[in-house]
Structure formats: C-alpha cells, structure tokens
Amino acid sequence: MAGKAKVVLTDYVWESLDVEKKTLAGLADLVPLQTKKPEEFIAEAADCDALLNTYAGPITADVMAKMPKCKIIARYGIGVDTIDLDAATAAGIIVTNNPTYCVEEVADHSMAMVLTCARKIAFYDRQVRAGQWAVPPGKPMFRMAACTMGLVGYGNIARQVAVRAAAFGMRVIYSDPFVKEGQFDTPGKKVELNDLLKESDFISVHAPLMPQTRKMFNDQMFGMMKPTAYIINCSRGPLIDTDALVRALDAKKIAGCALDTTDPEPLPNPHPLRDRENVIINPHAAWYSEQAMVGLQAGAPNEVRRALSGEWPVNVVNKAVKGKSRAGI
C-alpha cells in the first residue's frame, strides 16, 4: 500500500504472526519469509525499510549494500554475532537485539544442566529404562555444597546462574574482563580465567560470541580443567571447539559436558558427541518458556515500529550509529 514502509521478516519459529501484524499495523506492510541464507531473502529485502531477523544470516556488509533503504535490522534474540555491526554503523543501519526476554529461562536451564550432571539424573534414567536398577554405575558423585561453580562471563544470565548456584551452597567464581569485582550485588568472586579453569567443578559458559571468543574452549583450556569437572554451554555453540571437546572427553581430561547449543547446530548424526553417557545434548531449548515466547516475539517488531516512527529504539547494539542513521535519529 502506498505510503507504508516495507518490513521483511527473514525467518521465524512460531505459528502466528498476529503480534507482528498488530505492532506494525498502519505503519508498514509485513513480508514474512522462511529463509536461512541472505541469498534467499535479499531479492525481497532489496527495497525494505526494516529487516526482522531470527536466525538467517550472516548479514554482512555486502548484504547491507543490497538494502539501500534499510533503516534497522531487529534481531528477535540476544546474540548479534551473525550481523556485521561495524558495517551496519558505517551504513547508518540501526541494529537492535532483545537482551532480557529469556534471562530467567536460560539461567534455570543452565542450573538444571548442572544438577543433571552432578546427580547423574539422565544417566540413571537411561539405566532404569534399560532394565537396570543400581546406584554404583553412576559413581562418583559429589555433594553440591562442596563444589565450585565457575562462570565464564558475568552478564545478565550468568549473574542469575550465580544466584541459583549459591542457593545450593556452591562457591561461585567468575571471569569477565568487562566486570569489576563487587560491581553487582550478586554472588561470585572475580578470578583470572586460568584460576577458574583449575578450581571449578562445573564451568558454565556465558561469554558473548565474538572473533576473540570463538573456539575459546580449546585443547589448552580443557587441559587446565579438573578431570572431575563438567562444562555447561547454554550460550553459543562456537564458544567451544567441538573437536577439542571430543578429544578432552576421549582422554578423560574432563568428566563430561551438557550442551544446549553446539557447533555445528544441529550436530550431524552420527557424531562423536552423540551416544556418550557423560554427554547431555538439548536442541537449543534453554531460551523457551511460554512467557519468554511472548517477550521474544514482541521485542523486535516494537523496535522496528519505534525506528520507523522516528523514535530511538530501546535496545540498540551499535550505539555509535546514533545521529547518523538512515532513520534520521
């Protein structure tokens, strides 16, 4: 319709688009797609005013150059590792994310993974289903209150994991170059990363995925962990070098792992991480609850509405674009 903006939705994982349509009503026409790569959506997005994005990517400088009218790229989720932020800033495109919609859920899931590893819950369930009824196969197990939780990254989610771990009596330590000791009123002592690796019984990964952190958990880091320690990843799969993880498990350098996200995702079948008794793999489900879904779906389209209405969005990732954006804000 004449006068309306055009908003392209690259991909989505929910059944209804009523939220998007209601949010953008009267302001923009929504063009929903189900794509995985830019070459699949760029023809439709070439003249878009805004891009709503879930997983499709990567959205590079070349992709942005083919969207000369695009004023905002709004991600439904938290991570923006698939979007070239510097290129977006240079092009005057605002990039937003949705940093709080699933904080409680991911913290709960991370702690659930810790508990499942500590108490061998998944292992015992498989044993019983296979007709066995015995405690010894799950040994050894250790009292939670005697264990140390190490948090790599101390952002919103990690701090909530710290609260949960402390409630179980665990000692909590964290490593984060962007956080000062005592900056937050949550449990945890700041330590150097090497010390965290050596001291932790459970390591929960919450670092952002950046070039500097990609495959940060490599052979060297696994070699510094306790042989009785578990690594938990409910953040981003590529933070862990998958091949190095397999080698660490084969060499018994660590006791096991619990992964809600993997690299690649999903893991191919067969894969060396599958079918191990000391490995738990979930299908990137940590973010989900009915309440989180509401927050997820509402966040990005509301940011688009703000930008197209001349308002500064709430959760801008590339703040340097302010004052020089295509949206004129």
RODOVEX-202093 format. One record per residue: residue in one letter; x, y, z of N, C-alpha, C, O in turn. Coordinates in steps of 0.001 Angstrom, whole numbers, plus 500000, padded with zeros to 6 digits. Layout:
N
aXYZXYZXYZXYZ...
END
This chain:
329
m500844498807500000500000500000500000500884501249500000501914501291500673a500464502271499231501250503489499093501438504164500446500524504234501268g502641504653500643502919505390501868503382504548503020503925505076503990k503185503265502944503605502386504031505040501917503832505519501775502707a505698501685504936507032501105504889506933499614504582505864499012504690k508053499037504202508114497597503930509046496936504937510212497311505053v508531495965505653509308495234506650509389493770506228508363493110506065v510595493270506055510810491875505661511226491068506888512144491446507615l510545489967507100510875489027508178511604487854507540511017487106506758t512899487690507876513716486678507196513316485252507546513355484369506690d512927485019508812512588483673509267511988483765510656512211484735511380y511224482744511021510591482732512343510259481296512727510171480416511871v510075481070514047509856479716514559508584479645515403508480478817516308w507632480502515109506355480481515829505226480372514814505423480626513626e504063480001515279502973479654514379502229480860513824501802480846512670s502070481902514632501254483038514228502086484307514134503028484503514902l501731485167513188502379486467513044501434487595513449501600488740513027d500448487259514266499479488268514700500166489406515460499786490568515316v501190489067516279501886490095517051502563491090516123502441492302516302e503279490572515130503970491445514186502982492319513408503189493521513244k501924491700512941500942492441512134500266493539512958500047494646512465k499941493233514201499298494216515065500259495353515404499869496520515412t501517495008515683502505496012516067502791496992514928502980498186515159l502820496479513711503177497296512553501969497837511800502130498519510787a500780497549512269499552497955511574499516499462511342499799500256512240g499161499833510115499053501235509764500366501910509443500377503019508910l501482501255509759502806501834509554503583501130508463504286501765507678a503452499811508416504276499036507487503556497783507032502694497247507728d503927497333505857503480496041505347504536494998505699505728495211505478l504095493888506239504997492809506632505100491779505528504088491319504998v506331491415505180506576490366504185507296489228504899508514489281505070p506563488202505316507197487097506046507800486054505113507172485624504146l509024485659505423509719484634504656510193483538505605510184483711506824q510602482423505040511248481360505808512544481009505084512572480120504233t513617481720505433514892481547504758515993481227505765515814481361506976k517134480801505231518287480506506073519501481357505703520339481652506555k519592481747504440520754482478503960520331483772503279519217483869502764p521214484769503272520880486049502664520444485946501209519544486664500774e521083485055500458520713484950499044519269484512498857518705484668497774e518671483967499903517277483538499821516298484659500152515137484606499747f516760485680500888515839486769501231516181488112500588515367489034500631i517364488240499997517806489561499552516958490124498416516785491339498333a516428489276497545515599489790496448514379490528496994514001491583496484e513781489975498012512602490609498623513010491769499518512265492739499655a514188491678500130514617492701501084515336493876500428515674494843501110a515575493813499122516358494845498450515771496238498629516512497220498684d514440496335498722513797497640498882513111497782500238512201498596500394c513551496986501224512895497032502525513334498260503325514427498791503130d512459498693504224512781499769505163513293499212506484513962499913507243a512976497952506756513418497317508001513481495813507794512741495242506993l514390495183508544514559493732508464514377493137509848515088493502510784l513437492233509977513265491441511190514000490130510999513850489482509964n514800489725511989515703488600511778515740487677512985515875488127514123t515616486366512720515749485369513776517102484658513644518024484937514411y517222483757512692518461483002512526519156483234511188520370483054511104a518439483624510148519009483712508802520212484644508781520177485722509374g521265484234508105522472485046508041523609484273507396523397483186506859p524813484825507444525192486078508113524781487302507313524670487250506088i524557488406508020524189489659507378525443490535507360525790491189508344t526094490521506222527409491149506056527279492528505415526183492985505091a528441493179505241528461494485504568527902494375503155527191495268502694d528223493276502464527710493094501101526192492980501089525526493524500209v525655492270502072524197492131502152523556493492502415522555493845501792m524138494247503336523583495565503663523636496511502468522741497335502278a524687496386501665524811497240500483523686496999499484523374497864498665k523088495831499557521984495489498661520632495887499238519591495635498629m520651496515500423519418497001501056519577498499501341519653498891502506p519630499341500305519968500757500474518952501572501267519275502662501740k517738501067501420516707501796502167516566501315503612515884501948504418c517210500201503933517008499579505243517518500482506366518675500903506365k516641500766507314516972501662508422517309500911509705518028501427510560i516799499717509835517003498964511077516983497467510792516170496983510003i517891496741511447517856495274511491517567494910512931518383495171513816a516423494314513174515999493982514536516036492477514738515276491738514113r516928492028515621517030490607515933516032490256517015515825491015517962y515414489088516862514481488616517874515205488142519132514663488238520233g516413487637518977517129487061520111518151487999520719518121489209520494i519061487419521497520056488201522224521322488405521399521787489535521255g521879487339520862523155487416520163523052488123518825522047488006518124v524108488865518472524154489551517180525426489166516424525918489935515598d525950487984516707527203487556516095527074487301514597528085487221513900t525846487172514089525658486944512656525501488249511881525308488227510666i525584489381512571525421490696511931526727491480512066527283491583513159d527210492027510961528423492839510974528064494219511530527552495071510804l528333494432512807527911495666513470528659496884512941528067497951512780d529945496737512672530715497863512139530184498285510777530081499475510479a529850497301509960529309497604508637527944498277508753527625499189507990a527147497822509708525831498426509908525968499880510335525254500752509841t526886500132511252527114501509511712527567502390510555527080503509510391a528497501886509757529010502649508613527905502942507602527910503981506943a526953502005507490525863502177506533524699502985507103523755503313506385g524769503304508390523684504047509011522484503196509380521371503705509514i522711501893509545521631500973509893521664500684511394522693500269511928i520559500901512058520442500579513483520293499069513639519540498435512899v521005498500514593520856497075514914520381496953516359520982497524517269t519305496212516561518777496001517905518722494518518222518695493673517327n518706494222519512518510492843519956517451492821521049516760493814521277n517331491689521718516283491504522728516939490854523946516804489646524139p517650491635524776518588491071525746517989490476527009518713489834527771t516711490658527263516176490237528568515028489232528498514542488792529540y514584488860527306513350488081527213513454486686527827512440486114528224c514679486125527911514802484739528386515884484580529445516437483491529599v516190485629530166517245485561531178516934484495532221517787483665532534e515732484512532753515347483539533784515393482116533238515865481198533909e514901481944532018514831480602531435516217480000531221516454478843531570v517134480783530648518469480251530371519224479992531673519979479025531776a519018480860532665519643480629533966519105479347534595519868478550535140d517791479153534519517184477921535041517746476696534326518097475700534959h517824476783533000518284475647532205519743475328532508520119474161532615s520565476370532645521981476159532974522111475434534304522903474502534444m521320475876535279521381475232536592520822473809536525521319472910537204a519795473611535713519255472262535540520296471334534929520384470165535305m521079471844533998522159471051533402523198470679534456523679469547534498v523535471645535304524490471376536381523964470269537285524688469325537603l522718470383537696522116469390538590522056468012537931522303466991538572t521723468005536641521634466730535927522993466050535852523090464830535985c524045466840535639525398466276535635525807465822537031526344464728537208a525548466672538014526003466392539377525340465159539955525987464358540629r524047465003539693523295463899540280523074462743539294522363461790539611k523678462822538104523619461751537082522170461375536739521858460203536528i521309462364536688519880462109536506519591461471535153518888460464535082a520129462050534075519873461490532751520480460095532622519876459204532024f521665459909533180522330458606533130521494457537533828521257456464533274y521048457840535051520248456866535790518914456580535093518433455447535105d518330457600534496517072457391533772517266456393532632516445455498532433r518361456557531886518643455615530804518907454216531338518495453229530727q519592454124532478519870452829533082518582452105533460518409450920533173v517689452837534105516426452227534530515586451815533326514997450734533319r515531452669532313514771452321531109515332451078530431514610450338529763a516643450861530616517286449688530021517160448449530902517702447394530574g516438448578532031516199447423532886517142447281534054517078446286534776q518029448263534265518975448188535385518490449043536546517893450102536352w518759448562537758518357449283538964519518449192539957519572448293540796a520449450152539839521640450087540682522275451470540786522274452245539830v522815451761541963523478453047542200524926453060541713525349454060541133p525705451996541920527144452050541625527522452533540219528538453217540094p526770452221539151527223452673537834527369454185537711528109454666536853g526671454942538561526737456399538495527848457021539310528043458236539257k528573456229540056529633456772540895530818457240540042531071456682538974p531555458279540518531374459001541780530432460194541622530264460729540526m529831460591542720529064461828542777529526462605544005529984462024544989f529397463928543929529918464784544987528848465759545476527997466209544709r528911466064546737527948466974547343528027468350546672529111468908546506m526872468883546293526837470167545598527476471279546416528204472115545883a527198471282547712527700472357548575529218472328548718529817473277549223a529834471244548275531298471157548335531933471539547001533153471480546850c531097471933546029531587472182544676531715473676544375531098474518545026t532525473970543379532722475344542904532120475507541529532377474720540618m531310476546541396530729476906540099531568478017539484531758479065540102g532070477799538272532833478813537559532024479363536402531546478604535558l531866480668536356531091481324535317532032482081534391532732482998534822v532045481700533130532863482397532137531970483430531471531129483099530634g532165484692531855531225485754531520530329485981532724529926485037533402y530023487248532981529219487561534177528152488593533818527969489596534507g527452488311532713526370489168532259525063488856532956525049488221534011n523961489305532367522640489167532990522315487720533352521863487437534461i522549486807532410522201485402532638523148484771533652522708484084534573a524437485001533485525421484397534394525178484816535838525336484008536754r524799486056536045524555486518537416523348485820538027523309485587539235q522365485487537199521221484732537710521604483271537984521076482655538910v522509482725537193523036481387537492523777481417538825523679480483539620a524514482492539059525247482636540322524309482597541516524604481955542525v523180483283541403522185483280542482521681481869542739521549481452543890r521402481140541678520880479780541811521940478841542388521635478019543252a523171478958541919524249478100542424524501478347543906524705477412544679a524485479625544289524702479962545694523592479395546568523833479031547720a522385479319546031521270478769546794521479477286547106520909476761548063f522294476619546299522642475220546546523904475096547395524416473995547600g524394476211547880525569476198548738526881476152548001527928475954548618m526854476330546691528086476243545916528916477516546064528375478610546223r530219477357546011531113478503545903531063478987544458531149478183543530v530924480290544266530774480849542926531958481758542604532275482673543363i532603481495541475533655482364540974533334482706539522532609481968538854y533873483821539032533613484200537646534822484892537043535677485434537744s534862484853535715535901485554534966535230486364533875534523485817533029d535454487669533896534853488558532892535689489831532839535719490580533815p536371490098531720537231491285531637536467492600531666537061493660531867f535146492539531465534343493761531411533618494057532722532884495040532815v533820493212533734533135493380535017534162493530536123535136492781536186k533937494504536993534822494735538122534326493971539346533126493750539505e535249493575540198534893492921541460533951493826542253534227495009542453g532824493243542704531872493998543504530954494910542710530183495669543297q531022494850541394530194495732540565528707495419540703527864496312540617f528395494137540918527000493712541045526765493070542405527653492435542974d525565493249542905525203492684544202524665491268544025523526490971544385t525492490412543473525144489010543254526331488153543686527453488654543760p526103486872543972527200486023544450528302485886543405528045485917542202g529515485736543880530620485487542972531852486294543273531776487481543588k533001485635543171534298486294543336534997486294541982535059485268541305k535519487445541596536213487537540320537598486906540421538343487161541367v537930486076539428539246485430539377539756485469537940539001485762537013e541015485178537767541574485043536428541028483771535780540723482795536466l540911483794534468540334482661533754541090481363534028540467480319534223n542407481411534046543192480198534297542882479612535673542804478394535831d542706480480536662542365480009538008540974479403538035540732478404538713l540059480016537290538699479475537217538717478065536634538033477172537134l539495477871535586539570476549534956540106475506535924539624474374535951k541101475882536718541735474939537634540872474627538855540952473529539407e540047475589539279539335475439540546537896474947540401537340474421541365s537286475098539250535842474842539109535521473364538947536230472614538277d534435472982539580533878471640539376532852471642538248532638470628537582f532226472791538047531286472998536944531616474354536329531738475354537035i531758474374535014532022475620534309530842475897533396530554475121532484s530163477003533642529020477405532823529451478568531945529916479593532443v529293478403530636529822479356529664528768480394529307527672480047528868h529101481673529495528159482758529202528840483933528510528345485059528575a529960483687527853530657484749527133529920485064525835529291484181525252p529991486315525378529415486634524065530263486019522966531473485858523129l529641485676521856530390485114520732530950486256519887530206487006519256m532259486367519891532980487377519121534181486681518492534491485546518853p534858487337517560536064486704516990537056486261518059537718485234517910q537160487042519146538124486720520198537694485516521043538536484855521651t536387485231521085535902484137521934535525482890521143535232481853521737r535527482972519841535173481797519031536184480676519293537392480873519161k535677479513519663536502478337519992537478478624521122538582478079521152m537060479495522065537947479815523183538226478590524043539314478460524605f537247477687524150537486476447524882538139475458523928537470474765523161n539468475415523999540275474602523099541041473543523892540783473349525080d541968472869523247542735471811523918543437472328525169543447471664526205q544022473516525063544760474062526192543849474310527388544205473978528519m542671474893527144541769475195528250541195473926528865541084473824530087f540829472962528030540333471695528585541420471003529407541131470336530400g542667471169528982543774470561529711543990471157531088544642470540531930m543456472345531334543606473001532631542464472670533592542552472964534785m541405472067533084540257471746533930540507470494534770541362469671534441k539755470366535846539818469154536659539302467962535862538379468122535063p539859466793536051539329465607535369537938465215535863537262464398535237t537511465798536987536171465538537526535186466650537172534043466630537629a535618467626536358534790468802536075533904468599534847534209467810533953y532802469338534839531858469346533711531796470750533124531928471742533842i531595470824531810531382472106531166529935472182530674529412471234530088i529307473322530925527904473548530579527860474698529582528449475751529825n527170474506528462527053475591527480525604475792527064525044475013526291c525010476860527598523678477289527174523779478661526512522823479437526521s524942478950525941525183480260525334525253480141523818524221480188523148r526445479988523272526648479848521832527584478680521569528639478566522193g527196477814520646527960476618520356529404476876519981530290476186520486p529683477853519106531072478066518661532026478580519725533215478728519446l531548478861520941532469479204522019533355478017522371534443478181522923i532871476813522042533619475587522321534112474981521013533342474827520065d535388474642520965535942473905519838535459472464519963535924471719520825t534531472080519105533893470775519225534900469634519135534818468674519901d535840469730518214536845468673518080537704468578519338538046467479519775a538050469716519918538835469713521152538038469109522299538597468415523148l536743469370522329535882468779523361535859467261523233535949466553524236v535743466767522031535758465315521812537082464721522290537108463671522932r538170465404521970539485464901522407539605464903523933540166463978524521a539078465940524560539137466018526024538325464903526668538744464334527676l537172464588526098536343463505526619537016462153526394537007461291527273d537600461976525211538288460719524911539451460477525862539696459349526289a540165461557526189541350461448527049541011461536528532541895461487529387k539701461667528828539228461782530213539851462985530935540108462947532138k540083464045530167540597465276530775539501466006531546539789466771532467i538233465768531165537089466303531895536085465171532089536143464148531406a535168465369533026534219464301533360533047464217532398532459463149532225g532699465351531763531568465330530857531128466734530506531775467716530871c530009466818529786529503468119529374527995468065529208527404466997529057a527386469248529241525959469397528979525807470589528048526171471711528400l525271470345526863525242471349525806523811471602525353523118470687524909d523378472847525470522095473217524873522299473740523464521362473795522668t523527474122523164523849474623521833525195474045521416526093473891522245t525335473730520156526505473014519668527065473708518426526463474637517888d528215473241517992528825473727516760529341472533515977530333471928516384p528695472161514847527561472849514236526253472544514962526200471709515865e525213473238514545523907473031515155522855472857514064522699473744513225p522128471734514051522305470606514969523541469782514608524084469883513507l523965468963515571525068468054515293524627467025514258523491466554514306p525506466670513327525158465600512388525004464284513136525491464116514255n524326463376512498524114462052513094524575460997512091523971460878511025p525621460227512391526288460123513699527292461248513930527706461940513000h527674461410515205528694462377515609529350461858516882528682461234517707p530653462106517056531367461581518235530805462043519577531067461400520593l530039463138519616529463463579520888528167462857521230527734462848522382r527561462260520231526305461552520479526571460187521143527633459587520974d525589459735521888525607458381522474526700458169523522527133457038523743r527145459238524164528064459106525295527283459273526584526419460144526685e527583458450527560526847458501528820527140459776529608526334460186530443n528283460404529349528653461602530107528429462887529312528996463930529637v527603462807528272527281463976527449525763464154527390525027463214527090i525316465358527676523898465712527562523777466755526464524503467749526471i522875466543525528522663467483524434521176467816524340520335466922524245n520866469097524369519496469583524186519411470381522887520432470875522407p518214470518522305518069471145520981517899472658521036516934473193520492h518837473355521694518778474813521812517422475247522380516721476080521803a517082474664523512515775474884524123515816475747525370514768476044525944a517016476161525810517140476856527091516346478152527138515876478550528204w516193478809526012515508480103525962514005479990526175513352480970526534y513453478794525955511999478688525802511228478571527105511580477809528005s510158479358527169509004479160528044507863479899527362508100480695526453e506649479652527781505521480367527186505668481873527408505355482675526528q506148482243528594506325483665528888507453484268528040507332485389527546a508547483520527876509665484020527080509254484188525619509699485123524953m508417483297525123507966483396523740507224484705523490507371485322522435v506430485117524463505713486390524331506707487546524224506580488414523360g507700487541525118508707488595525089509565488557523844509952489602523320l509869487350523362510668487193522155509958487802520959510538488590520213q508707487433520786508001487844519582507669489332519578507569489944518515a507501489911520752507121491323520815508298492262520650508131493379520161g509497491827521052510632492733521119511030493363519800511030494588519682a511370492559518804511908493074517544510915493951516782511296495041516356p509650493528516587508726494398515850508456495733516534508206496736515865n508506495747517852508334497022518548509521497943518317509357499160518221e510721497366518227511894498173517908511785498751516492512148499904516259v511288497952515557511088498427514187510073499557514155510266500558513465r508996499393514902507977500443514933508565501758515469508290502833514938r509368501654516517509978502866517066510863503551516021510754504757515796a511731502775515394512669503367514433511938503996513252512298505087512811l510926503322512743510195503842511592509292505010511965508815505736511093s509059505189513254508246506317513730509118507493514174508609508509514646g510443507344514016511343508422514381511784508407515831512335509393516321e511548507293516531511968507172517927513247506330518007513455505420517204w514093506647518981515302505847519219514897504537519882514259504567520935p515249503372519296514859502080519878515449501860521269516376502560521676v514913500898521983515298500651523377516622499906523476517472500255524295n516802498885522648517972498007522783518866498066521549518991497091520809v519481499220521343520382499398520204521753498821520552522328499150521590v522264497969519685523565497331519929524706498213519434525718498356520119n524553498801518259525594499664517685525257501133517969524831501870517081k525454501529519202525042502868519645525747503998518895525253505126518882a526889503717518274527624504741517548526879505235516314527259506249515729v525831504537515916525061504944514746524117506107515044523561506709514125k523936506420516324523005507486516694523436508821516080524605509204516134g522465509511515500522718510803514895523123510744513442523146511768512758k523449509539512955523843509409511547523144508228510876523594507718509850s522040507810511478521320506654510933520427507069509770520042508230509635r520118506096508949519209506329507827517820506714508299517045507330507567a517518506340509543516203506668510100516119508127510538515044508606510900g517258508840510506517263510247510877517188510495512362516779511574512792i517584509494513168517523509636514628518876509294515242519033509351516462
END
